[in-house]
Amino acid sequence: MHFLTIIAALAALATATPVLHAERADIPDPNSVYVEKVSWVGTGCPPNSASYELAESATVVSLGFSKYVAGTGTGMTAADARKNCDVRITLHYPQGWTWTVATTDLRGYASLPSGCSAKMGATYFFSGQSNDASSMVTFNGPVDNNYRMTTSVPAESLVWATCGVTGPLFNVNSQVVVTCKTDAYVGVDTQDTKFTMKLHLQWKRC
C-alpha cells in the first residue's frame, strides 16, 4: 500500500540523538523515566472514543481514536471542520533534571478533492506555564490515501519542564483543520508520543 507521508521538516532536530547541555554520558538512568498517567479531552476524542497503551517500559504513549475526524460537506457543521485532542501526560523522572518532547506522530486517512486543503499538527506545553511550542503542516488535495505525519518543533522553540517542580502535566494538543467547499475529511487513527532516551526526549541539567 502506498502511504502519503507528510514530514514537518522544521528543523534537523534530535530524532536520532538527544541534545544535551552536559557531557554525553551525563543523562538520567533510563530505567527511572516512565509515564505515570495519561488523560485526554477534546472534540476529536470525546468520552469512550479513545484508548491508550504504554509500550517500551512505559516510555511510549500510543493512542487510538474512533471519532477523530474533521470534515466538510454533506452532514457536516462548521464545527466539524476542526477537531482536536489534548493528551495530558504525567512523566516520572529523576530530581535535578528537566525535559521536553520535540515530536509526535499522527496516522490516519485523508480524502481531499482538488482545491481543498488540511492543516495538521500539535501544540506542546506544560500545564501552569504560559509558553508553548507549535508545529503545523499544510497539505493540499487531491489526496485519497493513508498518511503518516511527524510534527517537529525547532530547538529554539522547545518548552522545558520547570526545574524543581515535579510531576507537571505535559500537553500534546493535536488538531486537524479541513478547508473545503465540498465533501472532504481527514481522520486520525493513532497518535504516538515517544519518551525515549535516543529519539524524541531531550534532557538537560537544571
LUMGUMI-313583 format. One line per 2 residues: number of its first residue (from 0); for each residue x, y, z of N, C-alpha, C, CB. Coordinates in pm, 1 decimal, decimal comma. Glycine has a CB too. Example, Ala and Ser with C-alpha at 12.3 -4.5 7.8 and 13.67 -1.06 7.14 Angstrom:
! LUMGUMI-313583
0 = 1319,0/-569,0/780,0/1230,0/-450,0/780,0/1320,0/-330,0/780,0/1130,8/-447,3/904,6 ~ 1285,0/-225,0/708,0/1367,0/-106,0/714,0/1290,0/3,0/787,0/1408,4/-59,8/572,5
//
This chain:
! LUMGUMI-313583
0 = 85,0/-119,5/0,0/0,0/0,0/0,0/88,1/123,9/0,0/-95,9/0,9/122,7 ~ 52,1/218,0/-79,5/128,5/342,5/-85,2/76,5/436,5/22,3/118,8/408,5/-226,1
2 = 167,0/495,5/95,8/129,7/584,5/204,1/168,1/727,8/169,6/196,0/540,8/335,5 ~ 79,1/818,7/203,5/108,2/960,3/190,2/187,6/1001,5/312,0/-21,9/1045,4/175,3
4 = 311,9/1043,0/293,3/399,1/1079,8/404,2/416,3/1230,0/406,5/535,9/1009,5/393,3 ~ 381,9/1288,0/519,5/388,8/1432,8/535,3/483,3/1461,6/650,2/247,3/1495,4/560,7
6 = 599,2/1517,0/621,4/701,3/1538,2/723,5/714,4/1687,2/752,7/837,4/1479,3/678,7 ~ 707,2/1721,8/881,0/725,9/1861,0/921,4/874,1/1886,8/937,9/649,1/1893,2/1052,7
8 = 939,8/1930,2/831,7/1085,6/1947,9/834,6/1118,5/2088,0/883,5/1148,0/1923,1/694,3 ~ 1083,3/2115,8/1008,6/1105,4/2249,1/1063,6/1246,1/2265,2/1119,3/1003,8/2278,0/1171,9
10 = 1311,9/2151,6/1147,8/1448,9/2158,2/1198,2/1511,1/2021,7/1185,2/1453,4/2207,1/1345,2 ~ 1644,2/2019,1/1170,6/1713,3/1890,8/1172,6/1734,3/1857,3/1318,4/1849,8/1894,5/1092,7
12 = 1625,6/1815,3/1382,4/1617,1/1806,1/1526,9/1654,5/1667,0/1572,7/1477,3/1842,2/1575,4 ~ 1659,2/1647,3/1701,1/1712,9/1524,4/1758,2/1616,5/1409,1/1743,1/1746,4/1544,3/1904,0
14 = 1605,3/1357,6/1622,1/1530,0/1235,1/1601,4/1623,7/1116,4/1596,4/1447,4/1243,2/1473,4 ~ 1753,2/1143,4/1615,2/1850,0/1034,6/1620,1/1919,3/1030,4/1756,3/1953,8/1049,9/1507,5
16 = 1960,7/1148,9/1806,1/2024,6/1155,1/1936,8/1973,3/1277,8/2010,2/2179,4/1158,6/1923,7 ~ 1966,0/1272,0/2143,8/1916,8/1386,9/2219,9/2016,7/1500,8/2221,4/1884,3/1345,7/2362,0
18 = 1966,0/1623,4/2238,3/2051,8/1739,5/2254,2/2077,7/1755,3/2402,7/1987,5/1868,8/2192,5 ~ 2201,7/1743,8/2444,4/2236,6/1750,2/2584,6/2318,1/1875,2/2611,6/2313,6/1625,1/2627,3
20 = 2294,8/1936,3/2727,7/2370,5/2053,9/2769,2/2469,2/2013,0/2878,8/2275,2/2167,2/2819,0 ~ 2526,0/1895,2/2862,8/2626,9/1842,5/2954,2/2702,5/1735,3/2877,3/2562,6/1784,9/3087,6
22 = 2789,5/1661,9/2945,6/2859,6/1554,5/2878,9/2761,2/1450,0/2829,9/2962,5/1491,8/2971,8 ~ 2795,3/1381,3/2723,0/2703,4/1285,5/2662,8/2660,4/1177,9/2761,7/2767,4/1221,1/2541,6
24 = 2750,1/1133,6/2849,1/2717,0/1028,7/2944,7/2633,7/1080,2/3061,1/2843,0/965,2/2996,8 ~ 2621,3/1210,8/3071,8/2551,4/1270,8/3185,2/2402,7/1281,7/3155,8/2609,5/1409,2/3217,8
26 = 2335,2/1168,2/3157,6/2191,6/1162,6/3134,5/2128,6/1078,2/3243,7/2159,0/1105,2/2993,8 ~ 2000,4/1097,8/3273,8/1937,1/1018,8/3380,1/1927,4/871,6/3342,0/1797,6/1073,5/3411,2
28 = 1915,1/787,7/3443,8/1900,4/643,9/3423,2/1771,3/617,0/3346,0/1900,4/567,9/3559,2 ~ 1779,5/555,7/3229,0/1657,9/530,3/3150,2/1553,9/449,6/3226,9/1693,6/457,3/3022,3
30 = 1596,7/366,0/3322,3/1502,8/284,6/3398,3/1419,0/366,3/3495,6/1577,1/178,1/3473,4 ~ 1459,9/492,8/3520,3/1386,1/576,3/3614,9/1294,0/675,6/3544,2/1483,2/651,2/3704,8
32 = 1284,2/664,8/3411,8/1198,5/754,3/3334,1/1081,5/673,9/3277,8/1278,8/823,9/3219,2 ~ 959,4/711,3/3317,2/843,0/638,3/3266,6/716,7/722,9/3282,3/826,9/503,1/3340,4
34 = 616,7/689,5/3203,8/488,0/758,9/3207,2/405,9/708,5/3325,1/410,6/738,8/3074,3 ~ 355,0/799,9/3407,0/273,7/763,5/3521,6/124,3/764,6/3490,4/302,3/856,8/3635,8
36 = 79,0/862,6/3410,6/-64,3/880,2/3391,3/-90,5/946,2/3256,7/-125,2/963,9/3505,6 ~ -200,2/906,8/3191,4/-241,1/965,6/3064,3/-390,5/995,7/3069,2/-207,6/871,1/2945,5
38 = -428,0/1115,1/3024,7/-569,7/1150,8/3010,4/-584,4/1236,1/2886,1/-623,5/1226,4/3136,9 ~ -708,4/1260,9/2842,6/-729,6/1338,4/2720,6/-866,3/1403,6/2722,2/-714,8/1249,7/2596,8
40 = -878,3/1511,7/2643,5/-1004,0/1582,8/2629,5/-1001,5/1656,6/2496,4/-1027,5/1681,2/2748,7 ~ -1116,0/1667,6/2430,2/-1121,3/1740,3/2304,2/-1234,4/1692,4/2216,0/-990,6/1727,2/2230,8
42 = -1262,2/1769,0/2111,3/-1370,7/1733,9/2019,4/-1337,2/1611,8/1935,8/-1402,2/1850,8/1928,4 ~ -1208,9/1582,2/1920,0/-1168,0/1465,4/1843,8/-1157,1/1339,0/1927,2/-1037,8/1492,2/1778,0
44 = -1169,1/1353,5/2058,6/-1157,3/1237,4/2148,2/-1259,2/1246,9/2260,7/-1014,4/1227,1/2206,4 ~ -1389,5/1251,4/2227,2/-1493,4/1256,8/2330,5/-1491,7/1130,6/2415,2/-1632,1/1275,9/2267,0
46 = -1562,6/1128,9/2528,9/-1562,4/1012,1/2616,8/-1595,9/882,1/2542,9/-1661,0/1033,0/2729,6 ~ -1525,8/777,0/2578,8/-1546,9/642,2/2524,4/-1510,5/629,4/2376,6/-1690,5/602,1/2543,2
48 = -1427,9/720,3/2325,5/-1388,7/712,2/2184,6/-1238,0/698,1/2165,5/-1437,1/834,7/2111,1 ~ -1163,4/690,8/2274,9/-1017,6/680,7/2265,4/-965,5/581,2/2367,1/-951,3/818,1/2286,4
50 = -851,2/523,5/2336,9/-785,6/431,7/2428,7/-634,8/449,7/2413,4/-828,4/283,3/2401,5 ~ -558,9/402,0/2511,9/-414,5/417,8/2501,6/-342,6/293,8/2551,8/-368,5/540,5/2579,7
52 = -219,1/281,4/2507,4/-130,5/175,3/2553,2/4,9/236,1/2584,9/-117,6/62,3/2447,0 ~ 71,6/179,8/2682,6/209,4/216,5/2713,6/299,6/104,8/2665,8/229,1/243,1/2866,0
54 = 404,8/142,0/2595,4/496,3/43,0/2540,6/639,6/80,2/2575,9/479,2/31,4/2387,9 ~ 730,0/-11,9/2547,5/873,2/9,0/2568,4/901,0/59,6/2709,8/928,5/108,0/2465,0
56 = 859,3/-21,6/2808,3/880,9/9,3/2950,5/817,9/142,4/2988,5/1030,5/12,0/2982,6 ~ 697,9/166,5/2936,4/619,9/286,6/2970,4/688,0/415,7/2929,0/593,3/290,2/3118,4
58 = 758,0/413,8/2815,9/819,2/536,0/2764,4/756,1/580,9/2632,9/968,3/515,3/2745,3 ~ 660,9/504,5/2580,8/590,1/541,0/2458,9/440,7/537,1/2486,0/627,6/446,7/2341,6
60 = 371,7/645,9/2455,6/226,5/653,3/2469,9/165,2/645,2/2331,3/182,6/784,3/2543,4 ~ 83,6/544,0/2309,5/16,4/526,2/2180,6/-133,6/529,7/2202,2/59,0/393,1/2112,7
62 = -201,6/623,5/2135,3/-345,8/637,9/2148,6/-415,9/597,9/2020,1/-382,2/781,3/2186,1 ~ -534,1/539,4/2035,3/-618,8/506,8/1921,7/-750,2/580,7/1932,0/-642,8/356,1/1913,0
64 = -802,6/626,8/1818,1/-924,1/707,4/1816,2/-1029,1/645,2/1724,5/-892,7/850,5/1771,3 ~ -1156,6/662,0/1761,4/-1265,5/613,7/1677,0/-1352,0/726,9/1622,2/-1351,8/517,3/1754,9
66 = -1335,0/849,4/1676,2/-1418,6/961,2/1632,0/-1338,4/1087,0/1601,2/-1521,8/992,4/1737,0 ~ -1209,5/1069,9/1576,6/-1123,6/1185,9/1549,2/-1124,4/1211,1/1397,8/-976,1/1162,3/1602,4
68 = -1228,6/1278,7/1351,2/-1246,5/1305,9/1208,9/-1288,9/1450,9/1190,9/-1351,2/1209,7/1146,2 ~ -1213,9/1526,7/1112,2/-1251,1/1662,5/1074,4/-1296,8/1660,4/929,5/-1132,2/1762,2/1094,7
70 = -1409,1/1727,8/899,8/-1458,8/1721,7/763,5/-1553,4/1834,0/728,5/-1526,2/1592,4/740,9 ~ -1582,4/1843,4/600,8/-1675,4/1943,2/547,8/-1771,0/1874,0/451,0/-1598,8/2060,3/476,9
72 = -1881,6/1943,8/418,5/-1973,6/1892,6/318,0/-2097,7/1829,6/377,1/-1904,2/1793,2/232,1 ~ -2148,4/1726,3/313,4/-2275,0/1663,7/348,4/-2278,1/1615,8/493,6/-2301,9/1547,6/255,5
74 = -2377,2/1665,1/568,6/-2394,9/1622,9/706,9/-2300,5/1685,2/806,3/-2381,4/1479,0/715,0 ~ -2210,4/1771,2/761,7/-2112,6/1833,5/850,0/-2155,3/1974,7/887,5/-1975,1/1835,9/783,9
76 = -2117,8/2017,6/1006,9/-2139,0/2154,3/1051,4/-2007,0/2230,0/1045,1/-2197,6/2157,5/1194,6 ~ -2013,9/2360,7/1069,5/-1891,2/2441,0/1067,7/-1791,7/2391,9/1173,0/-1924,0/2589,5/1091,3
78 = -1843,1/2346,2/1287,4/-1754,9/2298,9/1394,5/-1683,3/2170,3/1357,2/-1834,0/2277,8/1521,8 ~ -1741,3/2092,3/1264,3/-1680,6/1965,1/1225,9/-1553,1/1983,1/1143,6/-1780,0/1882,6/1147,7
80 = -1530,0/2103,4/1091,2/-1411,8/2127,6/1008,2/-1284,2/2131,2/1090,9/-1427,1/2258,2/931,8 ~ -1297,6/2146,3/1221,9/-1179,3/2149,1/1309,4/-1202,0/2055,4/1426,8/-1149,6/2293,8/1359,9
82 = -1109,9/1964,1/1447,3/-1114,8/1874,0/1563,1/-979,5/1873,1/1631,8/-1155,2/1730,1/1520,6 ~ -981,8/1849,7/1762,0/-856,2/1845,5/1838,5/-864,0/1739,8/1947,1/-825,2/1983,3/1900,8
84 = -747,9/1703,6/1998,4/-740,5/1616,4/2115,5/-619,7/1656,7/2198,5/-732,0/1466,1/2074,1 ~ -645,8/1702,4/2320,9/-539,3/1743,2/2412,8/-504,7/1624,3/2501,4/-582,3/1867,1/2499,3
86 = -390,5/1562,7/2473,5/-343,5/1448,1/2550,3/-253,0/1498,7/2662,2/-268,4/1345,7/2459,2 ~ -284,9/1460,7/2785,7/-213,2/1511,4/2902,4/-137,1/1397,3/2968,1/-310,5/1577,6/3003,2
88 = -7,8/1417,0/2984,1/81,4/1308,9/3027,0/160,8/1351,9/3149,8/177,2/1268,3/2912,8 ~ 163,9/1264,5/3250,5/249,5/1285,7/3367,2/367,5/1190,6/3356,9/170,9/1263,7/3500,9
90 = 487,8/1245,0/3357,3/609,6/1166,1/3341,0/686,4/1160,7/3472,2/698,2/1224,6/3229,3 ~ 729,2/1042,2/3510,6/818,0/1026,3/3625,9/962,7/1036,8/3578,5/792,9/889,8/3698,1
92 = 1040,6/1119,3/3645,6/1181,2/1134,9/3608,8/1259,8/1182,0/3730,5/1197,3/1235,0/3490,6 ~ 1393,2/1166,7/3730,6/1473,1/1196,5/3849,4/1477,3/1346,1/3881,1/1614,3/1144,4/3830,9
94 = 1496,9/1376,0/4010,0/1517,9/1514,1/4051,9/1646,1/1568,4/3989,7/1523,9/1524,3/4205,9 ~ 1647,8/1699,6/3967,1/1767,5/1763,6/3914,0/1775,4/1765,1/3763,1/1887,1/1696,3/3967,2
96 = 1668,1/1719,4/3695,9/1665,2/1718,8/3550,5/1543,1/1794,5/3500,0/1665,3/1575,0/3496,9 ~ 1553,5/1843,3/3378,7/1437,5/1898,6/3310,2/1431,9/1835,2/3171,9/1444,5/2055,5/3301,4
98 = 1312,8/1833,7/3109,8/1296,2/1757,9/2986,2/1191,3/1823,3/2896,5/1256,8/1612,6/3017,0 ~ 1187,2/1778,8/2771,8/1086,4/1825,3/2678,5/1068,0/1719,4/2569,9/1126,1/1962,9/2617,0
100 = 963,4/1735,2/2491,0/936,3/1646,7/2378,0/929,0/1731,7/2252,4/804,1/1565,6/2398,8 ~ 991,2/1684,7/2146,2/1001,1/1765,3/2024,4/912,2/1717,4/1911,3/1141,9/1767,3/1977,4
102 = 864,5/1593,5/1915,2/788,6/1540,6/1802,2/671,5/1454,9/1847,3/879,2/1459,8/1711,8 ~ 574,0/1440,4/1758,3/465,7/1344,4/1777,2/423,4/1293,7/1640,3/345,0/1408,2/1853,5
104 = 374,2/1170,5/1635,1/333,9/1107,8/1509,8/182,8/1093,8/1503,7/400,8/970,8/1493,8 ~ 124,6/1124,7/1387,3/-18,0/1106,6/1362,5/-35,4/1019,0/1239,3/-90,0/1243,6/1344,0
106 = -130,5/925,8/1246,7/-159,3/837,5/1133,1/-309,7/833,2/1109,9/-103,5/694,1/1157,7 ~ -349,3/816,4/984,5/-490,6/806,9/954,2/-516,4/803,2/805,6/-564,6/921,3/1015,7
108 = -633,4/854,9/767,5/-672,5/854,8/626,8/-723,2/993,9/589,8/-781,4/746,3/598,5 ~ -684,5/1040,4/469,5/-725,6/1172,4/421,3/-794,3/1158,8/286,5/-604,3/1267,8/410,7
110 = -907,2/1228,7/272,3/-977,7/1235,7/144,6/-1006,4/1382,2/114,9/-1110,1/1151,3/147,3 ~ -924,2/1440,3/27,8/-934,0/1582,7/-4,6/-941,9/1600,3/-156,5/-812,5/1661,3/53,5
112 = -1051,9/1653,5/-208,5/-1059,7/1679,8/-352,7/-964,2/1791,7/-392,8/-1203,5/1716,3/-393,2 ~ -945,4/1807,5/-520,4/-863,7/1916,9/-572,3/-922,2/2050,5/-529,1/-853,6/1909,6/-726,1
114 = -837,3/2142,1/-488,8/-881,3/2272,4/-442,1/-907,5/2279,0/-293,8/-1003,1/2312,0/-514,1 ~ -899,7/2165,6/-224,4/-920,3/2161,1/-79,8/-786,0/2140,7/-9,4/-1020,0/2048,0/-41,8
116 = -782,7/2171,7/118,8/-658,8/2158,4/194,7/-689,6/2120,1/338,9/-577,5/2289,3/190,0 ~ -585,8/2081,7/409,6/-597,6/2050,0/551,6/-470,0/2091,3/622,8/-625,9/1899,1/573,0
118 = -484,8/2130,2/747,9/-371,1/2158,8/834,3/-374,6/2060,7/950,8/-373,5/2307,1/884,8 ~ -257,2/2006,1/983,8/-244,7/1914,7/1095,2/-120,7/1950,5/1175,1/-238,8/1768,9/1046,6
120 = -125,2/1918,9/1303,0/-8,3/1945,4/1384,8/-39,1/1933,5/1531,5/46,5/2081,5/1355,3 ~ 49,0/1989,6/1613,7/33,4/1979,5/1758,2/95,5/2099,9/1826,3/96,4/1850,0/1810,8
122 = 39,1/2132,6/1942,2/94,5/2234,4/2030,7/140,0/2165,1/2157,9/-9,8/2347,3/2061,5 ~ 260,3/2199,0/2203,8/318,9/2136,2/2321,2/330,1/2239,8/2432,7/457,8/2074,9/2288,2
124 = 287,1/2203,0/2553,2/302,0/2295,3/2666,2/285,9/2219,8/2797,4/198,9/2410,6/2657,3 ~ 344,0/2275,7/2903,1/327,3/2223,4/3037,4/215,8/2300,9/3106,5/460,0/2232,4/3118,0
126 = 126,1/2229,7/3172,3/18,6/2295,5/3246,1/77,1/2389,7/3350,2/-73,5/2191,4/3313,3 ~ 21,2/2510,5/3356,3/69,0/2610,2/3450,4/176,5/2700,5/3395,5/119,4/2543,8/3570,9
128 = 226,1/2672,2/3274,5/324,9/2758,3/3211,9/261,0/2836,2/3097,5/444,5/2675,8/3161,2 ~ 309,1/2957,1/3074,2/249,9/3042,8/2971,4/308,5/3017,6/2832,6/269,0/3188,0/3008,5
130 = 429,2/2963,3/2825,5/492,1/2944,0/2694,5/452,3/2809,5/2634,9/645,3/2953,6/2706,0 ~ 449,6/2803,9/2502,6/420,5/2678,9/2432,9/497,3/2676,2/2301,6/268,0/2662,9/2408,0
132 = 491,4/2564,1/2233,1/555,7/2547,9/2103,0/458,8/2475,3/2012,0/691,0/2470,5/2114,7 ~ 455,7/2514,9/1884,1/360,8/2456,2/1790,3/429,5/2416,7/1660,8/247,0/2553,4/1761,7
134 = 373,8/2317,5/1597,4/419,1/2275,6/1465,1/296,6/2235,0/1384,7/522,7/2158,1/1474,0 ~ 274,2/2300,3/1270,5/160,8/2269,8/1184,4/208,9/2244,4/1042,2/57,8/2384,3/1187,1
136 = 143,3/2152,1/975,2/175,4/2118,1/838,0/49,9/2133,3/753,1/232,7/1974,4/828,0 ~ 62,5/2194,6/635,9/-49,6/2207,8/542,5/-26,7/2116,8/422,5/-66,9/2355,4/496,7
138 = -129,3/2043,0/383,1/-119,1/1965,2/260,1/-245,9/1983,3/178,6/-94,6/1815,5/290,6 ~ -231,3/1974,9/47,6/-337,4/2010,1/-45,8/-386,2/1888,8/-125,0/-288,8/2118,1/-141,2
140 = -516,9/1895,2/-162,2/-573,6/1792,7/-247,5/-525,0/1809,1/-390,9/-725,7/1797,1/-242,0 ~ -544,6/1706,0/-475,5/-621,3/1586,1/-439,6/-540,2/1484,6/-360,8/-674,9/1520,8/-563,7
142 = -603,5/1432,1/-255,5/-545,5/1327,3/-172,3/-656,5/1228,8/-138,8/-479,8/1386,1/-42,1 ~ -628,4/1100,8/-151,4/-723,3/997,2/-112,3/-642,2/873,9/-74,4/-826,3/965,6/-227,6
144 = -585,8/878,0/48,1/-491,0/772,9/84,6/-462,4/777,3/233,8/-360,3/787,1/4,7 ~ -392,5/674,6/280,8/-340,9/675,0/416,9/-229,0/777,9/428,7/-290,5/534,5/457,1
146 = -207,0/826,7/548,8/-96,1/918,3/571,3/-28,5/884,0/703,8/-144,9/1065,7/570,7 ~ 94,1/926,1/715,3/168,5/924,8/841,7/242,9/1056,6/849,5/267,7/801,3/851,5
148 = 220,5/1130,6/955,7/279,4/1263,2/968,7/357,4/1272,8/1098,6/170,9/1372,0/962,9 ~ 475,9/1330,1/1091,7/556,8/1358,7/1209,5/573,1/1509,1/1221,6/695,3/1288,1/1201,7
150 = 529,2/1566,0/1333,2/548,0/1708,8/1355,6/671,1/1729,2/1443,0/422,1/1772,3/1421,2 ~ 750,2/1830,1/1409,9/873,5/1859,6/1482,6/876,5/2006,2/1520,9/997,5/1823,4/1398,4
152 = 937,4/2035,6/1634,8/948,8/2172,4/1684,2/1095,2/2213,4/1680,2/891,2/2185,7/1828,4 ~ 1128,2/2331,9/1626,6/1267,4/2377,2/1623,9/1327,5/2385,3/1764,2/1276,9/2513,2/1555,8
154 = 1455,2/2358,4/1774,6/1521,6/2354,3/1905,0/1503,4/2485,0/1982,1/1670,4/2324,9/1887,2 ~ 1507,1/2597,5/1911,8/1497,6/2726,0/1981,4/1357,8/2754,0/2033,6/1540,1/2837,6/1889,7
156 = 1258,5/2673,9/1992,8/1120,1/2696,2/2034,5/1070,9/2595,2/2136,7/1030,2/2693,0/1915,0 ~ 1155,8/2501,8/2176,9/1113,7/2397,2/2269,4/1074,9/2454,4/2405,2/1224,4/2294,6/2286,3
158 = 975,6/2392,2/2468,9/936,4/2430,2/2604,3/987,2/2323,3/2699,8/781,1/2447,7/2616,4 ~ 1042,2/2368,8/2812,9/1105,7/2278,3/2908,0/1027,2/2275,1/3038,7/1251,3/2320,4/2933,9
160 = 1031,5/2160,4/3107,8/971,3/2149,0/3240,1/1042,3/2244,3/3336,1/978,5/2002,6/3292,0 ~ 966,5/2303,9/3428,7/1023,8/2395,8/3526,0/1109,9/2320,5/3625,3/913,9/2473,3/3598,8
162 = 1233,4/2365,9/3643,3/1324,1/2299,5/3737,3/1269,3/2308,5/3879,3/1465,2/2361,9/3730,3 ~ 1280,1/2198,5/3953,1/1234,9/2195,9/4091,7/1087,8/2168,1/4108,9/1266,6/2323,6/4155,9
164 = 1013,4/2155,4/3998,9/870,8/2125,6/4005,4/849,7/1984,5/3953,0/786,7/2229,3/3923,9 ~ 797,5/1896,0/4037,2/780,4/1756,3/3997,3/639,2/1731,7/3945,9/811,0/1662,5/4114,9
166 = 630,9/1642,3/3849,7/501,9/1595,8/3801,7/415,7/1692,2/3724,5/427,3/1551,2/3911,8 ~ 468,9/1792,2/3650,0/380,5/1878,6/3572,5/317,4/1801,9/3457,2/457,1/2000,0/3519,6
168 = 193,0/1833,9/3425,1/127,2/1772,0/3311,6/186,9/1825,4/3183,0/-24,3/1796,7/3315,6 ~ 229,4/1735,2/3095,9/276,0/1774,3/2963,7/162,1/1753,8/2865,8/402,1/1693,2/2921,1
170 = 125,7/1859,0/2791,8/12,5/1855,9/2699,7/59,9/1845,7/2555,8/-74,5/1980,0/2717,6 ~ 4,4/1750,8/2482,8/23,7/1740,6/2338,8/-114,1/1761,2/2277,3/88,2/1601,1/2296,3
172 = -142,3/1883,5/2235,4/-274,5/1917,9/2182,1/-269,3/1911,8/2028,8/-320,0/2060,5/2231,0 ~ -308,2/1797,1/1975,1/-309,2/1781,3/1829,6/-438,4/1838,0/1772,2/-293,3/1632,3/1790,1
174 = -435,0/1877,8/1644,6/-554,3/1930,1/1580,8/-549,2/1908,9/1430,3/-571,0/2077,7/1612,7 ~ -668,2/1901,5/1373,2/-685,3/1888,0/1228,6/-787,8/1990,5/1184,0/-729,7/1742,9/1188,9
176 = -756,3/2066,5/1080,0/-847,9/2167,3/1025,0/-860,8/2143,2/875,2/-797,2/2313,6/1054,4 ~ -983,8/2123,6/828,2/-1010,1/2099,2/686,1/-1075,0/2223,0/624,9/-1101,2/1974,1/666,8
178 = -1023,5/2266,0/510,0/-1079,5/2379,1/436,6/-1125,6/2331,0/299,8/-975,6/2494,4/422,8 ~ -1257,2/2330,6/280,0/-1312,0/2279,5/154,2/-1458,3/2322,4/142,2/-1299,0/2124,0/146,4
180 = -1506,8/2340,3/19,9/-1645,8/2377,6/-3,7/-1732,4/2258,2/-42,5/-1653,0/2482,7/-111,7 ~ -1671,0/2141,5/-45,7/-1745,1/2020,2/-79,3/-1707,9/1910,9/20,2/-1715,7/1974,8/-225,7
182 = -1742,8/1786,2/-10,1/-1715,7/1676,5/82,7/-1566,2/1648,7/92,0/-1790,3/1549,8/39,3 ~ -1514,6/1652,3/214,7/-1373,1/1623,8/239,4/-1357,9/1587,0/385,7/-1282,0/1746,0/202,2
184 = -1259,7/1506,2/415,2/-1235,0/1473,4/555,2/-1092,4/1424,4/575,8/-1334,0/1368,1/603,4 ~ -1047,2/1437,9/701,5/-920,0/1381,9/745,8/-946,3/1314,3/879,6/-807,2/1492,6/757,2
186 = -916,9/1186,6/887,2/-934,8/1112,5/1011,4/-801,6/1077,0/1073,6/-1015,7/986,7/987,1 ~ -796,8/1082,6/1206,4/-676,9/1042,8/1280,8/-707,3/910,7/1350,2/-633,5/1153,2/1384,9
188 = -629,8/807,7/1316,6/-648,2/675,9/1377,7/-563,8/659,3/1502,9/-613,9/566,6/1278,0 ~ -438,3/703,9/1496,3/-348,6/686,9/1610,6/-262,2/810,5/1629,7/-260,3/562,9/1592,1
190 = -215,7/828,3/1752,8/-122,6/935,7/1787,6/-19,1/877,9/1881,6/-196,2/1057,9/1852,7 ~ 108,1/891,4/1845,5/217,2/838,4/1927,6/303,2/952,5/1979,2/303,2/738,3/1847,3
192 = 322,0/956,3/2110,1/416,7/1048,6/2171,5/522,6/964,7/2239,9/346,5/1146,4/2272,6 ~ 647,7/986,1/2201,9/754,8/896,6/2244,6/846,9/964,7/2345,2/835,2/848,9/2124,0
194 = 867,5/899,8/2457,1/956,9/948,2/2561,2/1076,4/854,3/2568,3/884,1/957,6/2699,0 ~ 1154,2/853,1/2461,0/1268,0/762,6/2456,4/1398,1/840,7/2467,8/1266,1/680,1/2327,3
196 = 1495,6/778,1/2528,7/1622,3/845,8/2551,0/1695,6/874,4/2420,0/1710,0/762,6/2642,3 ~ 1676,7/792,0/2318,4/1752,6/806,3/2195,6/1675,8/878,4/2085,0/1794,9/671,7/2147,3
198 = 1544,0/896,4/2102,6/1468,7/953,8/1991,5/1411,8/1090,6/2024,3/1357,1/861,1/1951,7 ~ 1298,1/1093,2/2089,7/1223,1/1219,0/2096,7/1238,9/1298,6/2226,2/1080,3/1190,1/2077,1
200 = 1293,5/1237,2/2330,0/1305,0/1306,6/2457,8/1438,5/1378,4/2467,1/1289,1/1208,4/2574,4 ~ 1435,0/1501,1/2514,4/1556,6/1578,9/2531,7/1572,5/1617,7/2676,8/1555,2/1703,4/2442,8
202 = 1699,3/1616,5/2726,0/1726,9/1641,3/2866,3/1833,0/1749,8/2883,3/1771,4/1512,6/2934,8 ~ 1831,0/1812,8/2998,9/1942,3/1896,7/3039,5/1939,1/1912,2/3191,5/1936,5/2035,3/2968,7
204 = 2055,1/1944,4/3248,4/2064,7/1965,3/3391,4/1996,2/2095,6/3430,4/2211,1/1966,1/3435,8 ~ 1933,3/2096,1/3546,5/1872,8/2220,0/3596,2/1980,6/2316,0/3645,6/1772,2/2189,8/3709,6
//
